[in-house]
Amino acid sequence: MNAQLSLIMGANKINAWTYNTRKDIYKFISSQNQTETLYTPLAFSQLYDRDDFIKMQNTLAAIQNREILTDTFTVKSAPDKDGTIKYYEISLSVLNRNRQDLPYEILGTQRDITKEQHQSEETRQLMLRYHTVFNSSLVDMVYYNADGYIADVNDKACETFGVKDPQLMIKRKMKMTDVPSYRDIDINKLEHTQLSSITDISKTKADDERVPEITRHGKIYYEAMLGPIRNENNQLQGVIAAGRDITEMVESTHKQKEAGRLIAKRNKAIQRYIRDINYSLKISETRLVNYYPETHELEILSDLSEPGKRIPQLHAVNLVSTDYYAKASDMILRMDKRRRGTISETLRTKLTDHQGRDIYLNFNLMPITNHANEVTHYFGILRNDTEMAYTEIKLKEETAKAQEEEQLKNTFLLNMSYELRVPLHAVIGFAELFKTEHSLEDEPIFASEIKKNTDVLLNLINDILFISRLDAHMIEYNYEVCDFAILFNGWCNHGWGETGSKAKKIINNTYNSLWVKIDKHNLGIAIEKLCAYVSLCAVEGFIKAKYEYLHDELMIIVDSTDGGMELEDATKAFDRFVEDDKHRRIGTGLDLPIIKELVEQMGGTIDVLSDPDKGSSFFIALPCQMINFERKIEEI
């Protein structure tokens, strides 16, 4: 048995001891000289740490009671004279059994693992320091193994990229080249590298999603340092990536540069503004004015970049015409007493312009106060109002012309009176015929003429009242969303329904629905009157009404193949009480003027193209908002 033990001890460089359960004695066998030393339990316990020896005894008892067969554990030695403690790896097994198959001698082999234990402790401390630095770092830290797969990531990096569960990336074996900035890097040839990148994470995730754990969006500016870790044989062990998000810093720099550019731009704008003011002052013959009550001086500036010219108070008054002395003196007295409120006065001076006219100067000044709310001086503008003064003179002359225009207006009223009297006299004349001797067969003719002229008179009066309200801007326009496609047919049919024209009427409605925001009441009046007017002009042929919505405008077109006008008549078609070259008047003479005024007051335009041989085309363009539409499907 001793030979076997010696062989084992020599091959594995270990010591051995046995424990005799019947004698309760320990026998220690040295691996150096193969000597045997007997120990009592008390003496043997002095070789080991107290707690570890108790653990050893408990294990020996468990083997003795056949609870376990073998066991291996680590114990510490008792401190030697120098205080050194060794670590042993002890393995216990049964060496001999009695006839009842109960262990009575147990073999213990112990191997000195002090060096390995110290190395393990150093490794543990190193890993502890690594994790402490790795996880508490203020920069993003990511560790990739030798194969380029992510092995560890700190909380700062997770925060930067919005990674909620880094273990998912580790389990999924995310590669270093999945990161857009690292895709061209050969990990085996990597040296210490510093790089900066700009990555649009949203676009990258949309085009090439490789790291779904990243939840951050938008553009990120990032700088990183990559450091390969190699062993003593220059074999790659892994890569440490340390980086930081510099988006805020870069954007701040951009904002500062932009602010600098904006300041420079505004400075240029201010200089340009000053130049514009100087230019405006020059061409408008306007000057900036300051009056200082303290020194009784008037300062006039024609250029903001140069000092102004100061004029004493008495000298300034002497430049004013004699009949304006009182106004000038009162204005200066108010400023000398530092009165509040704006001071505005126009004075005629003794100066003359290049036309030899007396120059009128308008002063418009306001008080300027200090922090104590005391008036320090007056500031304002001095404007040459000579032109305006002489314009007023011309205005008086124009007043006489306006009176002439009033006379023309009265003439219009007289014409209107004439237009009213004609059908009225017809009604009265035919009514008087009933009192004279007449044939009974003529009475229906009299009644028909009375009815016709009464209708003309009524329509004329209505149109006169309506166009008067238009001229006075008394018509209210109420805009609402409605289906124009449905309303258009009704307006057209009602307009040409009672004219008696034999022309064929066609409505081209290409929409099932066209919802627009319009004043349907007044627009309906305009369309009905236009259709009625065209129908009265066109005795035969075709009349076609259509519409279209283009470029935010509702285009309404009414065409006729008959009843066209000469060019001269078409140019004045929208004037009031207009007659054609044959001294004919269509309708009341106010239909087209009413349509034109209505359309223009709603923000639209109306025009006409006409030819005596080809008929007429009226165009209405009305700006409006389109809400929804549905076109009709044309049959093939």
DRENMARTI-33751 format. One record per residue (C-alpha): y, x, z; residue in three letters. Coordinates in steps of 0.1 Angstrom, whole numbers, plus 5000, padded with zeros to 4 digits. Each point is the difference from the previous one (the first is absolute). Layout:
YXZALA/...
***
This chain:
500050005000MET/502450295009ASN/499350154966ALA/500849684983GLN/503349975020LEU/500950354992SER/499549954963LEU/502149685000ILE/502750175021MET/500150314978GLY/500249804967ALA/502749765012ASN/501950235023LYS/499749765029ILE/499150015037ASN/497349785015ALA/499149875034TRP/497349775014THR/500149755028TYR/496749945021ASN/500249655013THR/497350055026ARG/501550325014LYS/503649894993ASP/500850354988ILE/501850134970TYR/498850314981LYS/502750164978PHE/498850224970ILE/502550254987SER/500250054962SER/501150365004GLN/497250165021ASN/497649715003GLN/500250015038THR/499349695021GLU/502149895029THR/499149725024LEU/502749775013TYR/500149725025THR/501949694989PRO/502950105022LEU/500150354986ALA/499549884964PHE/502949755004SER/502450295007GLN/499650114964LEU/501549684986TYR/502949765004ASP/499249765028ARG/500349684979ASP/498150154971ASP/497150115024PHE/499849645013ILE/499849884964LYS/497250254995MET/498149895030GLN/500249644989ASN/498650094966THR/497150205016LEU/499249695022ALA/500049784969ALA/497650234982ILE/497850035032GLN/499949625002ASN/499149994963ARG/503149804992GLU/500950254972ILE/498150284984LEU/502850244991THR/503850025002ASP/502750244989THR/503450035016PHE/502950245007THR/500850145034VAL/502650245014LYS/499150305021SER/501550075034ALA/503150234998PRO/499150375002ASP/502150265019LYS/502650014972ASP/500149625000GLY/498349984966THR/498049694993ILE/497349994974LYS/498649714981TYR/496249954994TYR/498149764978GLU/496949915021ILE/496949844985SER/497449865024LEU/496449924991SER/496549985018VAL/498250335002LEU/496949905020ASN/498449675012ARG/497449935027ASN/496849804996ARG/501949685004GLN/502250104971ASP/503050045023LEU/502450294993PRO/499850265027TYR/501750284981GLU/503249954979ILE/501450254975LEU/503750054997GLY/501550214972THR/503650085001GLN/502150154973ARG/503450165006ASP/502549794979ILE/503250135017THR/501350144968LYS/499349694980GLU/501449795028GLN/503250205000HIS/500249984962GLN/499449625002SER/502749975026GLU/502450204979GLU/499249794970THR/500549685021ARG/503450135013GLN/500950104964LEU/499149654987MET/501949855029LEU/503150204991ARG/499449924963TYR/499949625007HIS/502950025023THR/502150184974VAL/498649794972PHE/500649665016ASN/503250085018SER/501750174971SER/503349864988LEU/499050064964VAL/497249834980ASP/496750195004MET/496949954978VAL/496950215000TYR/497650024970TYR/496650165002ASN/498750274977ALA/498949734975ASP/503549854998GLY/499149695020TYR/502349875027ILE/498750095035ALA/502949925023ASP/503549864999VAL/502649975028ASN/501949705011ASP/503350124985LYS/498450014965ALA/498549655006CYS/503549885010GLU/501650154969THR/497649854975PHE/499349675019GLY/496350085006VAL/498749775026LYS/496450135003ASP/499650364989PRO/496349995007GLN/499549794969LEU/501450284979MET/497750255017ILE/496949784997LYS/500949934964ARG/500350384993LYS/503549994986MET/500550314979LYS/503150235001MET/500549944963THR/500449635006ASP/503550085012VAL/502349994969PRO/501850325009SER/496750205005TYR/498149884969ARG/500550324980ASP/499150235029ILE/496750204999ASP/499050025036ILE/497850314995ASN/502950194986LYS/502649875024LEU/502450245017GLU/502749925025HIS/502249764980THR/503249815007GLN/500949714977LEU/502449704998SER/499249674982SER/501549664991ILE/497449734999THR/500549634992ASP/497249875022ILE/500249644988SER/499750114963LYS/497250255009THR/498049735019LYS/500549764971ALA/498950254973ASP/497450215018ASP/498949885034GLU/498150285017ARG/501149975036VAL/500049635009PRO/500650085037GLU/503650094993ILE/502249695005THR/503450164994ARG/501949894970HIS/502950134979GLY/501150364992LYS/499450285024ILE/501450365000TYR/497650235017TYR/499650375006GLU/496850165011ALA/498450345008MET/496450064992LEU/498150275018GLY/496450094993PRO/497750105029ILE/497550284992ARG/497550195022ASN/499550385002GLU/498149994968ASN/502949834982ASN/498049684996GLN/502049685000LEU/499549805032GLN/502649734994GLY/503749934991VAL/502849905024ILE/502849794984ALA/503249985021ALA/502849794986GLY/502949775007ARG/501749704985ASP/503550114988ILE/500849674983THR/502749905025GLU/501550354999MET/500050014961VAL/501449654998GLU/502750095026SER/500950304978THR/500149784970HIS/502349765019LYS/502250295010GLN/500250124965LYS/500649654988GLU/502749955027ALA/501650334988GLY/499949884964ARG/501449665011LEU/502850175019ILE/500950214970ALA/499849704978LYS/502249805024ARG/502550295002ASN/500150004962LYS/500449625001ALA/502950045025ILE/501750264978GLN/499449784970ARG/501449705020TYR/503150205008ILE/500450104964ARG/499549634990ASP/502649895026ILE/502450274987ASN/499449894965TYR/500449635009SER/503350085018LEU/501250194970LYS/499249744972ILE/500949705021SER/503350155013GLU/498849945035THR/500750235029ARG/498850025036LEU/502749965026VAL/500450105037ASN/503049915020TYR/500650185033TYR/502349825025PRO/500250315022GLU/501850204972THR/501249704979HIS/498550164969GLU/498249844971LEU/497150214986GLU/498849944964ILE/496750154987LEU/498950004964SER/497150245006ASP/497650005030LEU/499450374997SER/503750095003GLU/502649945027PRO/502349704994GLY/503749994994LYS/502149895030ARG/503249804995ILE/502549935029PRO/500649645008GLN/503749994988LEU/499150164967HIS/497249754994ALA/502449715007VAL/502650134976ASN/497449984972LEU/499849625004VAL/502249764980SER/502949865019THR/498749645000ASP/496850135016TYR/501650205029TYR/499449725025ALA/496249994992LYS/499750385002ALA/501950025033SER/497949735015ASP/496850164990MET/501050345014ILE/501349845032LEU/496649835006ARG/498250334996MET/502550195022ASP/499249755027LYS/496350054994ARG/499349644993ARG/496449894995ARG/498849834969GLY/500050084963THR/503350074983ILE/500349904964SER/503250004980GLU/501050044963THR/503450184995LEU/502050064969ARG/501350354997THR/502750184982LYS/497450204981LEU/499149904964THR/496850054979ASP/499750144965HIS/501049664986GLN/503249995020GLY/498849725023ARG/500750005037ASP/497050115020ILE/498549775025TYR/497950165028LEU/497649815022ASN/499450145035PHE/496849895018ASN/499750175034LEU/497949955031MET/500450155035PRO/497750295011ILE/499350035037THR/498750275023ASN/497349995027HIS/502649845023ALA/500649724974ASN/503550124994GLU/501550004965VAL/500450364988THR/501049934964HIS/499549764971TYR/497750064970PHE/499749824967GLY/500650004963ILE/503150014979LEU/499549824967ARG/502249994970ASN/500449624994ASP/502550034972THR/497549864975GLU/499149725023MET/503749915006ALA/500749984964TYR/496849824994THR/501349735023GLU/503049984978ILE/497749954971LYS/498149755020LEU/503149785001LYS/500150024963GLU/496349914998GLU/500749705022THR/502049864972ALA/497150054978LYS/497849835025ALA/502249704999GLN/499550004963GLU/496250005006GLU/500549725024GLU/501649814972GLN/496950084978LEU/497949865028LYS/502149695000ASN/499449994963THR/496350015006PHE/500449715024LEU/501849824973LEU/497250064976ASN/497649885026MET/502149695004SER/499849964963TYR/496250035001GLU/499949735027LEU/502449774982ARG/498150004967VAL/496849835013PRO/502049805025LEU/502249864972HIS/496849924980ALA/498649815029VAL/503349805004ILE/500449954963GLY/496549854995PHE/500449805031ALA/503249854986GLU/498249904969LEU/498049755020PHE/503349815006LYS/500949984963THR/498349794974GLU/496850174990HIS/496549924987SER/497249975025LEU/498150244980GLU/502650275008ASP/499649975038GLU/496950225003PRO/501950274981ILE/503049965024PHE/497650025030ALA/498250304986SER/503250194993GLU/501349925035ILE/496750125015LYS/500150324979LYS/503550095009ASN/499549905037THR/497150255001ASP/502150264983VAL/502849945025LEU/497650015030LEU/498350324988ASN/503450164993LEU/501349915034ILE/496950135017ASN/500350334980ASP/503750035009ILE/499349955037LEU/497050244999PHE/501850284981ILE/503049965024SER/497750065029ARG/498650304982LEU/503550144995ASP/500749955037ALA/496750165009HIS/499049695020MET/496449994987ILE/497550115026GLU/496950194988TYR/496949955020ASN/497250244990TYR/496449915008GLU/496550094987VAL/498749754974CYS/497649984971ASP/502250044969PHE/497149944976ALA/499849635012ILE/503849945002LEU/500750154966PHE/498249734980ASN/501849725019GLY/503450154995TRP/499650054963CYS/498649654993ASN/502749845021HIS/502750204982GLY/499149914964TRP/498449675009GLY/503049764993GLU/501850194972THR/498349814972GLY/499450324980SER/497249984975LYS/499250375003ALA/496650085013LYS/500050135036LYS/497750285011ILE/499650145035ILE/498350345001ASN/498850045036ASN/497750305003THR/499549985038TYR/497849775021ASN/502350095029SER/503150235005LEU/501350005035TRP/503550135001VAL/503049985025LYS/502749814982ILE/502549715005ASP/498049754983LYS/502649725001HIS/502850194982ASN/497750194977LEU/498449674991GLY/503549864991ILE/500650314977ALA/496749974982ILE/500349624995GLU/503550034986LYS/499050284977LEU/497049814987CYS/502249694995ALA/502750204982TYR/497550174976VAL/498449664994SER/503449854991LEU/500650284975CYS/496650004984ALA/499649684980VAL/496650104985GLU/497750304999GLY/498650155032PHE/501350065036ILE/498050245021LYS/500550095037ALA/498250285016LYS/500450255029TYR/498650335012GLU/500450225032TYR/500850364991LEU/501650285020HIS/500949785030ASP/501749754977GLU/499149654990LEU/500749984962MET/500549654986ILE/500349954963ILE/500849684981VAL/499750034962ASP/500849744972SER/499550024963THR/502949764993ASP/503649975011GLY/501050364998GLY/503650125004MET/502250244980GLU/500650335017LEU/503649915009GLU/498949685016ASP/497250185019ALA/502450255016THR/502049715016LYS/497149775006ALA/500450025038PHE/503749925000ASP/501149655012ARG/500549714976PHE/499150224970VAL/499749844965GLU/498250154970ASP/501450064966ASP/499549634992LYS/501949895030HIS/496949885017ARG/499250035037ARG/496549995014ILE/499649815032GLY/502949995024THR/501350344990GLY/499250135035LEU/496350034998ASP/499850374990LEU/502950105023PRO/498249845029ILE/496750174992ILE/501850344996LYS/501849965034GLU/496949895018LEU/497950284986VAL/502650275008GLU/500649875035GLN/496250045006MET/500350364988GLY/498749954965GLY/501250014964THR/499949784970ILE/500450084963ASP/499549844966VAL/498950124965LEU/500749744973SER/499949974962ASP/500949684981PRO/496850034979ASP/497650115027LYS/501149825031GLY/500950135035SER/498350195028SER/501449985036PHE/499050275025PHE/500249975038ILE/499250305021ALA/499949925037LEU/499150275027PRO/497549865025CYS/497150105022GLN/496549934988MET/497649915028ILE/496849934980ASN/498849894966PHE/497049894980GLU/500050024962ARG/498249764977LYS/496950144983ILE/500449994963GLU/497149864980GLU/498550254975ILE/
***
